[in-house]
Amino acid sequence: MTFLYVLVPVAVVLVIIAIWVFNWAVNSGQYDDLDSPAHSILFDDEDPAHLAAQKREDDVAGSVDKPPADASADKPDDRP
């Protein structure tokens, strides 16, 4: 009977940890795209069409994060 005094709090702590890990995974975007990783194993990495599609995806994703290309033209050139 005294083992319940240990097992119940341990079970509660494990449930709290599981809920916290699940919330972290959802908030960090782990479940945003479930289909692409499953389909990517079907494609050959050396296929030119697949490489071009990956480059386009990277360009689209990178264009959101990067400033426009002409933004660096406004900065003065430090080279002599």
N, C-alpha and C positions, 0 to 999 in steps of 0.2 A: 504494500500500500504506500510505503514512503517513496517508492520510485516514481509515483505520480507527481510528487512535489518537484521532481527534477524534469520529468518528461514533458509536462504541460508547459512550463516556461520555455523549454528548448523548442518545442513545436511552435509556440507563439513567435519566438524570435526568428525561426526559419521562415514562417509565413510573412513576417514583416520584411525580411531581407528579400524574399521572392517578389513581393509587391514593389519594393524599391527598385530592384533590378529591372523589372518589367517597365516601370514608369521611366527609368533612365533610357531603356532601349527605345521606347516610343518617342520620347522627347529628343533623342539624339538622331532620329531619322533612320533607325535600323530597319523599320518596316515600310519605308517610303516606296521602294521599288522591289516587289517580290518576283516579278516575271523575268526581268533581264538576266539576272545571274543564272536562272534555270535554263534559259535559252542559249546563253553564251557558250555553254559547253558543246553545243551542236556545231558551232562555227569553227573553221580552220583559222588559226591565228595568222597564217601566211596568205590568206585569201585577200587579194587587192580590194575587192568590194567591201569586205568586212573591215579592213583597215581604213578605208575611206569613210565608212559609216562611223567608226569610232572617232576619227579625226573630226568629223562634223559635230558629233555629240560633245567632244571636248571643246570645240570652238564655241558652240552655243553656250555650254556651261561656263566657259572661261570668259565670255563676253559680258556676262552679268557681273563678274567679280572684278574685271580689269577696267581701268579708265580708258577713254577713247584714245586711239593711236596718236591723234594730233595734240593731245594734252601735254606731251613732252616737248612739243615745238615751242611752247610759250616760255619754257625755262631757258635762261641764258646758258651759253656754252662756256664751260670753265676751262676748256683746252686753250693753250696759247697759240 
